Amino acid sequence: MTGPPTRGSAGLVDILDRVLDKGLVVAGDIKVSLAEVELLTIRIRLMICSIDKAQEIGLDWWKYDRHLAPGRDQMLQENLELREQLRLLERRVASLTRASGRRRRATGKD
């Protein structure tokens, strides 16, 4: 038989909900020195938030990582192919427009 949630678990849920909604940033540096000579510096930046919040603030890098977004390479290739087709069509329309203008001038019809 389970009873009502204890105060601690409700508090944890509230804290987790707030962290995921608002976000939490942890930043720090670790420096290794020997005889007051710095040998190594490690910078640590950790951000915890929901996916929605990350997208809202522009941190949606996982969408563009080919290891995390399968099919992305194919989508990029299709995008390049479509852009090339668009360029060819634009050139064709421009050349037809120029040819039509020359014919009109040659026949004297404007």
N, CA, C and O atoms as a GROMACS GRO file, in nm:
protein
  440
    1MET      N    1   0.084  -0.118   0.000
    1MET     CA    2   0.000   0.000   0.000
    1MET      C    3   0.088   0.124   0.000
    1MET      O    4   0.177   0.139   0.084
    2THR      N    5   0.063   0.212  -0.094
    2THR     CA    6   0.144   0.333  -0.101
    2THR      C    7   0.065   0.449  -0.047
    2THR      O    8  -0.055   0.462  -0.071
    3GLY      N    9   0.132   0.531   0.024
    3GLY     CA   10   0.068   0.649   0.081
    3GLY      C   11   0.094   0.772  -0.005
    3GLY      O   12   0.150   0.760  -0.114
    4PRO      N   13   0.054   0.885   0.042
    4PRO     CA   14   0.078   1.009  -0.032
    4PRO      C   15   0.228   1.035  -0.041
    4PRO      O   16   0.303   0.992   0.046
    5PRO      N   17   0.271   1.107  -0.146
    5PRO     CA   18   0.414   1.134  -0.158
    5PRO      C   19   0.465   1.215  -0.039
    5PRO      O   20   0.396   1.300   0.016
    6THR      N   21   0.586   1.185  -0.002
    6THR     CA   22   0.645   1.258   0.110
    6THR      C   23   0.688   1.396   0.065
    6THR      O   24   0.700   1.423  -0.055
    7ARG      N   25   0.710   1.482   0.158
    7ARG     CA   26   0.748   1.621   0.129
    7ARG      C   27   0.877   1.626   0.048
    7ARG      O   28   0.889   1.709  -0.042
    8GLY      N   29   0.973   1.538   0.077
    8GLY     CA   30   1.101   1.537   0.006
    8GLY      C   31   1.086   1.504  -0.141
    8GLY      O   32   1.149   1.568  -0.225
    9SER      N   33   1.003   1.404  -0.174
    9SER     CA   34   0.988   1.365  -0.314
    9SER      C   35   0.912   1.472  -0.391
    9SER      O   36   0.944   1.498  -0.507
   10ALA      N   37   0.812   1.534  -0.330
   10ALA     CA   38   0.739   1.642  -0.397
   10ALA      C   39   0.832   1.759  -0.421
   10ALA      O   40   0.826   1.823  -0.526
   11GLY      N   41   0.918   1.788  -0.326
   11GLY     CA   42   1.015   1.897  -0.343
   11GLY      C   43   1.112   1.868  -0.455
   11GLY      O   44   1.149   1.958  -0.531
   12LEU      N   45   1.155   1.742  -0.467
   12LEU     CA   46   1.248   1.704  -0.572
   12LEU      C   47   1.182   1.718  -0.710
   12LEU      O   48   1.245   1.765  -0.805
   13VAL      N   49   1.056   1.676  -0.719
   13VAL     CA   50   0.982   1.689  -0.844
   13VAL      C   51   0.969   1.836  -0.882
   13VAL      O   52   0.988   1.872  -0.998
   14ASP      N   53   0.936   1.920  -0.786
   14ASP     CA   54   0.924   2.064  -0.811
   14ASP      C   55   1.056   2.124  -0.858
   14ASP      O   56   1.060   2.203  -0.952
   15ILE      N   57   1.163   2.084  -0.792
   15ILE     CA   58   1.296   2.135  -0.829
   15ILE      C   59   1.333   2.089  -0.970
   15ILE      O   60   1.381   2.169  -1.051
   16LEU      N   61   1.311   1.961  -0.998
   16LEU     CA   62   1.343   1.909  -1.131
   16LEU      C   63   1.259   1.978  -1.238
   16LEU      O   64   1.311   2.012  -1.344
   17ASP      N   65   1.132   1.999  -1.212
   17ASP     CA   66   1.043   2.068  -1.306
   17ASP      C   67   1.094   2.210  -1.331
   17ASP      O   68   1.096   2.256  -1.446
   18ARG      N   69   1.134   2.279  -1.228
   18ARG     CA   70   1.183   2.416  -1.241
   18ARG      C   71   1.315   2.420  -1.319
   18ARG      O   72   1.335   2.506  -1.404
   19VAL      N   73   1.404   2.326  -1.289
   19VAL     CA   74   1.534   2.321  -1.358
   19VAL      C   75   1.514   2.296  -1.507
   19VAL      O   76   1.576   2.362  -1.590
   20LEU      N   77   1.427   2.200  -1.541
   20LEU     CA   78   1.404   2.169  -1.681
   20LEU      C   79   1.331   2.283  -1.752
   20LEU      O   80   1.354   2.306  -1.871
   21ASP      N   81   1.245   2.355  -1.681
   21ASP     CA   82   1.171   2.465  -1.742
   21ASP      C   83   1.259   2.588  -1.760
   21ASP      O   84   1.259   2.650  -1.866
   22LYS      N   85   1.332   2.624  -1.657
   22LYS     CA   86   1.413   2.746  -1.661
   22LYS      C   87   1.556   2.722  -1.708
   22LYS      O   88   1.615   2.806  -1.775
   23GLY      N   89   1.611   2.606  -1.673
   23GLY     CA   90   1.749   2.575  -1.708
   23GLY      C   91   1.841   2.596  -1.590
   23GLY      O   92   1.811   2.670  -1.497
   24LEU      N   93   1.954   2.531  -1.597
   24LEU     CA   94   2.055   2.540  -1.492
   24LEU      C   95   2.191   2.536  -1.560
   24LEU      O   96   2.218   2.449  -1.642
   25VAL      N   97   2.276   2.630  -1.526
   25VAL     CA   98   2.409   2.635  -1.584
   25VAL      C   99   2.511   2.617  -1.473
   25VAL      O  100   2.506   2.685  -1.370
   26VAL      N  101   2.603   2.525  -1.496
   26VAL     CA  102   2.713   2.504  -1.402
   26VAL      C  103   2.841   2.530  -1.480
   26VAL      O  104   2.863   2.469  -1.585
   27ALA      N  105   2.924   2.618  -1.431
   27ALA     CA  106   3.048   2.651  -1.500
   27ALA      C  107   3.163   2.646  -1.400
   27ALA      O  108   3.148   2.682  -1.284
   28GLY      N  109   3.276   2.601  -1.448
   28GLY     CA  110   3.392   2.596  -1.360
   28GLY      C  111   3.519   2.567  -1.437
   28GLY      O  112   3.515   2.521  -1.551
   29ASP      N  113   3.629   2.594  -1.375
   29ASP     CA  114   3.760   2.569  -1.434
   29ASP      C  115   3.841   2.482  -1.339
   29ASP      O  116   3.836   2.499  -1.217
   30ILE      N  117   3.914   2.390  -1.397
   30ILE     CA  118   4.006   2.308  -1.320
   30ILE      C  119   4.146   2.340  -1.371
   30ILE      O  120   4.173   2.328  -1.491
   31LYS      N  121   4.233   2.382  -1.281
   31LYS     CA  122   4.369   2.416  -1.321
   31LYS      C  123   4.467   2.327  -1.246
   31LYS      O  124   4.458   2.310  -1.124
   32VAL      N  125   4.560   2.272  -1.321
   32VAL     CA  126   4.664   2.188  -1.262
   32VAL      C  127   4.795   2.264  -1.273
   32VAL      O  128   4.838   2.302  -1.382
   33SER      N  129   4.857   2.287  -1.159
   33SER     CA  130   4.982   2.362  -1.155
   33SER      C  131   5.088   2.283  -1.079
   33SER      O  132   5.057   2.204  -0.990
   34LEU      N  133   5.210   2.308  -1.115
   34LEU     CA  134   5.324   2.249  -1.046
   34LEU      C  135   5.425   2.359  -1.024
   34LEU      O  136   5.471   2.421  -1.120
   35ALA      N  137   5.458   2.384  -0.899
   35ALA     CA  138   5.552   2.490  -0.863
   35ALA      C  139   5.509   2.623  -0.923
   35ALA      O  140   5.589   2.696  -0.982
   36GLU      N  141   5.380   2.654  -0.908
   36GLU     CA  142   5.319   2.777  -0.956
   36GLU      C  143   5.328   2.796  -1.107
   36GLU      O  144   5.319   2.908  -1.157
   37VAL      N  145   5.348   2.685  -1.180
   37VAL     CA  146   5.346   2.688  -1.326
   37VAL      C  147   5.222   2.610  -1.370
   37VAL      O  148   5.207   2.491  -1.341
   38GLU      N  149   5.135   2.680  -1.440
   38GLU     CA  150   5.011   2.616  -1.484
   38GLU      C  151   5.041   2.517  -1.596
   38GLU      O  152   5.095   2.554  -1.700
   39LEU      N  153   5.005   2.392  -1.573
   39LEU     CA  154   5.030   2.287  -1.670
   39LEU      C  155   4.907   2.254  -1.755
   39LEU      O  156   4.919   2.220  -1.873
   40LEU      N  157   4.791   2.266  -1.695
   40LEU     CA  158   4.670   2.224  -1.764
   40LEU      C  159   4.551   2.302  -1.711
   40LEU      O  160   4.537   2.322  -1.590
   41THR      N  161   4.464   2.345  -1.802
   41THR     CA  162   4.339   2.409  -1.764
   41THR      C  163   4.226   2.337  -1.836
   41THR      O  164   4.230   2.318  -1.958
   42ILE      N  165   4.127   2.299  -1.761
   42ILE     CA  166   4.009   2.235  -1.818
   42ILE      C  167   3.890   2.323  -1.784
   42ILE      O  168   3.862   2.350  -1.668
   43ARG      N  169   3.820   2.367  -1.887
   43ARG     CA  170   3.701   2.449  -1.867
   43ARG      C  171   3.578   2.359  -1.880
   43ARG      O  172   3.562   2.287  -1.978
   44ILE      N  173   3.494   2.366  -1.781
   44ILE     CA  174   3.374   2.283  -1.779
   44ILE      C  175   3.252   2.374  -1.781
   44ILE      O  176   3.238   2.464  -1.698
   45ARG      N  177   3.165   2.350  -1.878
   45ARG     CA  178   3.039   2.423  -1.887
   45ARG      C  179   2.929   2.318  -1.903
   45ARG      O  180   2.933   2.237  -1.995
   46LEU      N  181   2.833   2.320  -1.815
   46LEU     CA  182   2.725   2.223  -1.817
   46LEU      C  183   2.593   2.298  -1.809
   46LEU      O  184   2.574   2.383  -1.723
   47MET      N  185   2.504   2.265  -1.901
   47MET     CA  186   2.372   2.327  -1.899
   47MET      C  187   2.268   2.217  -1.897
   47MET      O  188   2.272   2.124  -1.977
   48ILE      N  189   2.176   2.227  -1.805
   48ILE     CA  190   2.069   2.130  -1.793
   48ILE      C  191   1.937   2.203  -1.814
   48ILE      O  192   1.906   2.299  -1.744
   49CYS      N  193   1.860   2.157  -1.914
   49CYS     CA  194   1.728   2.214  -1.938
   49CYS      C  195   1.650   2.118  -2.027
   49CYS      O  196   1.705   2.019  -2.074
   50SER      N  197   1.525   2.148  -2.049
   50SER     CA  198   1.443   2.063  -2.136
   50SER      C  199   1.480   2.090  -2.282
   50SER      O  200   1.542   2.191  -2.313
   51ILE      N  201   1.442   1.998  -2.369
   51ILE     CA  202   1.469   2.015  -2.512
   51ILE      C  203   1.396   2.138  -2.564
   51ILE      O  204   1.450   2.213  -2.645
   52ASP      N  205   1.274   2.159  -2.518
   52ASP     CA  206   1.198   2.276  -2.562
   52ASP      C  207   1.270   2.405  -2.526
   52ASP      O  208   1.278   2.497  -2.607
   53LYS      N  209   1.320   2.412  -2.404
   53LYS     CA  210   1.391   2.532  -2.359
   53LYS      C  211   1.520   2.551  -2.439
   53LYS      O  212   1.554   2.663  -2.476
   54ALA      N  213   1.591   2.442  -2.465
   54ALA     CA  214   1.715   2.451  -2.543
   54ALA      C  215   1.686   2.505  -2.683
   54ALA      O  216   1.760   2.590  -2.732
   55GLN      N  217   1.581   2.457  -2.747
   55GLN     CA  218   1.545   2.506  -2.879
   55GLN      C  219   1.503   2.652  -2.872
   55GLN      O  220   1.534   2.730  -2.962
   56GLU      N  221   1.434   2.689  -2.768
   56GLU     CA  222   1.387   2.827  -2.751
   56GLU      C  223   1.504   2.925  -2.744
   56GLU      O  224   1.495   3.036  -2.796
   57ILE      N  225   1.613   2.885  -2.680
   57ILE     CA  226   1.728   2.974  -2.666
   57ILE      C  227   1.835   2.950  -2.773
   57ILE      O  228   1.944   3.006  -2.766
   58GLY      N  229   1.803   2.864  -2.872
   58GLY     CA  230   1.893   2.846  -2.986
   58GLY      C  231   2.002   2.742  -2.966
   58GLY      O  232   2.098   2.740  -3.043
   59LEU      N  233   1.989   2.658  -2.868
   59LEU     CA  234   2.089   2.554  -2.846
   59LEU      C  235   2.035   2.420  -2.896
   59LEU      O  236   2.010   2.329  -2.818
   60ASP      N  237   2.017   2.410  -3.027
   60ASP     CA  238   1.963   2.288  -3.086
   60ASP      C  239   2.067   2.221  -3.176
   60ASP      O  240   2.036   2.179  -3.287
   61TRP      N  241   2.188   2.213  -3.126
   61TRP     CA  242   2.299   2.158  -3.203
   61TRP      C  243   2.277   2.012  -3.242
   61TRP      O  244   2.331   1.968  -3.343
   62TRP      N  245   2.199   1.937  -3.166
   62TRP     CA  246   2.179   1.795  -3.195
   62TRP      C  247   2.107   1.775  -3.328
   62TRP      O  248   2.118   1.669  -3.389
   63LYS      N  249   2.033   1.877  -3.374
   63LYS     CA  250   1.965   1.866  -3.502
   63LYS      C  251   2.063   1.860  -3.619
   63LYS      O  252   2.033   1.805  -3.724
   64TYR      N  253   2.181   1.916  -3.598
   64TYR     CA  254   2.278   1.929  -3.706
   64TYR      C  255   2.396   1.834  -3.692
   64TYR      O  256   2.486   1.834  -3.776
   65ASP      N  257   2.397   1.753  -3.589
   65ASP     CA  258   2.504   1.655  -3.567
   65ASP      C  259   2.470   1.528  -3.645
   65ASP      O  260   2.367   1.465  -3.620
   66ARG      N  261   2.555   1.490  -3.739
   66ARG     CA  262   2.523   1.377  -3.826
   66ARG      C  263   2.515   1.245  -3.749
   66ARG      O  264   2.453   1.150  -3.796
   67HIS      N  265   2.577   1.239  -3.634
   67HIS     CA  266   2.572   1.117  -3.554
   67HIS      C  267   2.440   1.109  -3.474
   67HIS      O  268   2.393   0.999  -3.443
   68LEU      N  269   2.383   1.223  -3.443
   68LEU     CA  270   2.260   1.225  -3.364
   68LEU      C  271   2.135   1.242  -3.449
   68LEU      O  272   2.024   1.213  -3.403
   69ALA      N  273   2.151   1.288  -3.572
   69ALA     CA  274   2.037   1.310  -3.661
   69ALA      C  275   2.056   1.228  -3.788
   69ALA      O  276   2.100   1.281  -3.890
   70PRO      N  277   2.025   1.097  -3.782
   70PRO     CA  278   2.043   1.015  -3.901
   70PRO      C  279   1.957   1.066  -4.016
   70PRO      O  280   1.846   1.114  -3.995
   71GLY      N  281   2.012   1.055  -4.136
   71GLY     CA  282   1.941   1.105  -4.253
   71GLY      C  283   1.973   1.249  -4.285
   71GLY      O  284   1.932   1.300  -4.389
   72ARG      N  285   2.044   1.316  -4.197
   72ARG     CA  286   2.078   1.458  -4.216
   72ARG      C  287   2.164   1.475  -4.340
   72ARG      O  288   2.143   1.568  -4.417
   73ASP      N  289   2.262   1.387  -4.362
   73ASP     CA  290   2.349   1.398  -4.479
   73ASP      C  291   2.268   1.386  -4.607
   73ASP      O  292   2.292   1.459  -4.703
   74GLN      N  293   2.172   1.294  -4.608
   74GLN     CA  294   2.088   1.277  -4.726
   74GLN      C  295   2.003   1.403  -4.748
   74GLN      O  296   1.985   1.446  -4.862
   75MET      N  297   1.952   1.460  -4.641
   75MET     CA  298   1.871   1.580  -4.652
   75MET      C  299   1.955   1.696  -4.706
   75MET      O  300   1.907   1.774  -4.789
   76LEU      N  301   2.079   1.708  -4.660
   76LEU     CA  302   2.167   1.813  -4.710
   76LEU      C  303   2.197   1.794  -4.858
   76LEU      O  304   2.199   1.891  -4.934
   77GLN      N  305   2.219   1.669  -4.899
   77GLN     CA  306   2.246   1.640  -5.040
   77GLN      C  307   2.124   1.677  -5.126
   77GLN      O  308   2.139   1.737  -5.233
   78GLU      N  309   2.006   1.640  -5.080
   78GLU     CA  310   1.884   1.675  -5.153
   78GLU      C  311   1.867   1.826  -5.161
   78GLU      O  312   1.823   1.878  -5.264
   79ASN      N  313   1.901   1.895  -5.054
   79ASN     CA  314   1.892   2.041  -5.052
   79ASN      C  315   1.986   2.101  -5.156
   79ASN      O  316   1.948   2.194  -5.227
   80LEU      N  317   2.108   2.050  -5.164
   80LEU     CA  318   2.203   2.099  -5.264
   80LEU      C  319   2.154   2.073  -5.406
   80LEU      O  320   2.168   2.158  -5.493
   81GLU      N  321   2.097   1.955  -5.428
   81GLU     CA  322   2.045   1.921  -5.560
   81GLU      C  323   1.929   2.014  -5.597
   81GLU      O  324   1.920   2.059  -5.711
   82LEU      N  325   1.840   2.042  -5.503
   82LEU     CA  326   1.729   2.132  -5.530
   82LEU      C  327   1.777   2.274  -5.558
   82LEU      O  328   1.722   2.342  -5.645
   83ARG      N  329   1.878   2.319  -5.486
   83ARG     CA  330   1.934   2.452  -5.513
   83ARG      C  331   1.993   2.461  -5.653
   83ARG      O  332   1.978   2.561  -5.722
   84GLU      N  333   2.061   2.354  -5.695
   84GLU     CA  334   2.120   2.352  -5.829
   84GLU      C  335   2.010   2.354  -5.935
   84GLU      O  336   2.021   2.423  -6.036
   85GLN      N  337   1.904   2.278  -5.913
   85GLN     CA  338   1.791   2.279  -6.007
   85GLN      C  339   1.728   2.418  -6.014
   85GLN      O  340   1.692   2.465  -6.122
   86LEU      N  341   1.716   2.484  -5.900
   86LEU     CA  342   1.661   2.619  -5.897
   86LEU      C  343   1.749   2.716  -5.976
   86LEU      O  344   1.699   2.798  -6.053
   87ARG      N  345   1.881   2.706  -5.958
   87ARG     CA  346   1.974   2.792  -6.035
   87ARG      C  347   1.959   2.770  -6.185
   87ARG      O  348   1.956   2.866  -6.262
   88LEU      N  349   1.948   2.644  -6.226
   88LEU     CA  350   1.932   2.614  -6.369
   88LEU      C  351   1.800   2.672  -6.422
   88LEU      O  352   1.798   2.728  -6.532
   89LEU      N  353   1.694   2.658  -6.347
   89LEU     CA  354   1.565   2.713  -6.389
   89LEU      C  355   1.569   2.866  -6.397
   89LEU      O  356   1.514   2.925  -6.490
   90GLU      N  357   1.634   2.929  -6.300
   90GLU     CA  358   1.645   3.075  -6.302
   90GLU      C  359   1.724   3.122  -6.425
   90GLU      O  360   1.687   3.220  -6.489
   91ARG      N  361   1.832   3.050  -6.457
   91ARG     CA  362   1.910   3.086  -6.578
   91ARG      C  363   1.825   3.068  -6.703
   91ARG      O  364   1.829   3.151  -6.794
   92ARG      N  365   1.750   2.960  -6.707
   92ARG     CA  366   1.666   2.932  -6.824
   92ARG      C  367   1.560   3.041  -6.842
   92ARG      O  368   1.538   3.089  -6.954
   93VAL      N  369   1.494   3.080  -6.734
   93VAL     CA  370   1.393   3.186  -6.739
   93VAL      C  371   1.458   3.318  -6.783
   93VAL      O  372   1.401   3.390  -6.865
   94ALA      N  373   1.574   3.348  -6.730
   94ALA     CA  374   1.643   3.472  -6.768
   94ALA      C  375   1.679   3.471  -6.916
   94ALA      O  376   1.663   3.573  -6.984
   95SER      N  377   1.728   3.359  -6.967
   95SER     CA  378   1.764   3.353  -7.109
   95SER      C  379   1.641   3.362  -7.197
   95SER      O  380   1.645   3.426  -7.302
   96LEU      N  381   1.531   3.300  -7.158
   96LEU     CA  382   1.407   3.310  -7.234
   96LEU      C  383   1.352   3.452  -7.232
   96LEU      O  384   1.300   3.501  -7.333
   97THR      N  385   1.364   3.519  -7.119
   97THR     CA  386   1.319   3.658  -7.108
   97THR      C  387   1.401   3.748  -7.198
   97THR      O  388   1.347   3.835  -7.266
   98ARG      N  389   1.534   3.727  -7.199
   98ARG     CA  390   1.621   3.808  -7.286
   98ARG      C  391   1.589   3.782  -7.433
   98ARG      O  392   1.580   3.875  -7.512
   99ALA      N  393   1.570   3.654  -7.470
   99ALA     CA  394   1.540   3.619  -7.609
   99ALA      C  395   1.407   3.680  -7.651
   99ALA      O  396   1.394   3.728  -7.764
  100SER      N  397   1.308   3.677  -7.564
  100SER     CA  398   1.177   3.734  -7.594
  100SER      C  399   1.188   3.885  -7.615
  100SER      O  400   1.125   3.940  -7.705
  101GLY      N  401   1.268   3.951  -7.531
  101GLY     CA  402   1.288   4.096  -7.545
  101GLY      C  403   1.356   4.131  -7.675
  101GLY      O  404   1.321   4.230  -7.738
  102ARG      N  405   1.455   4.050  -7.717
  102ARG     CA  406   1.524   4.075  -7.844
  102ARG      C  407   1.430   4.059  -7.962
  102ARG      O  408   1.434   4.137  -8.056
  103ARG      N  409   1.344   3.957  -7.957
  103ARG     CA  410   1.248   3.935  -8.067
  103ARG      C  411   1.151   4.052  -8.078
  103ARG      O  412   1.117   4.095  -8.188
  104ARG      N  413   1.105   4.102  -7.963
  104ARG     CA  414   1.012   4.214  -7.964
  104ARG      C  415   1.077   4.338  -8.026
  104ARG      O  416   1.016   4.408  -8.107
  105ARG      N  417   1.203   4.364  -7.985
  105ARG     CA  418   1.273   4.480  -8.042
  105ARG      C  419   1.297   4.464  -8.191
  105ARG      O  420   1.287   4.560  -8.267
  106ALA      N  421   1.329   4.341  -8.233
  106ALA     CA  422   1.358   4.316  -8.375
  106ALA      C  423   1.231   4.333  -8.460
  106ALA      O  424   1.240   4.378  -8.574
  107THR      N  425   1.118   4.297  -8.408
  107THR     CA  426   0.993   4.309  -8.485
  107THR      C  427   0.927   4.444  -8.464
  107THR      O  428   0.831   4.478  -8.534
  108GLY      N  429   0.977   4.521  -8.369
  108GLY     CA  430   0.920   4.652  -8.341
  108GLY      C  431   0.796   4.648  -8.256
  108GLY      O  432   0.724   4.748  -8.248
  109LYS      N  433   0.768   4.536  -8.191
  109LYS     CA  434   0.650   4.522  -8.105
  109LYS      C  435   0.694   4.535  -7.961
  109LYS      O  436   0.771   4.452  -7.912
  110ASP      N  437   0.647   4.637  -7.894
  110ASP     CA  438   0.676   4.656  -7.752
  110ASP      C  439   0.553   4.659  -7.670
  110ASP      O  440   0.560   4.675  -7.548
   0.00000   0.00000   0.00000
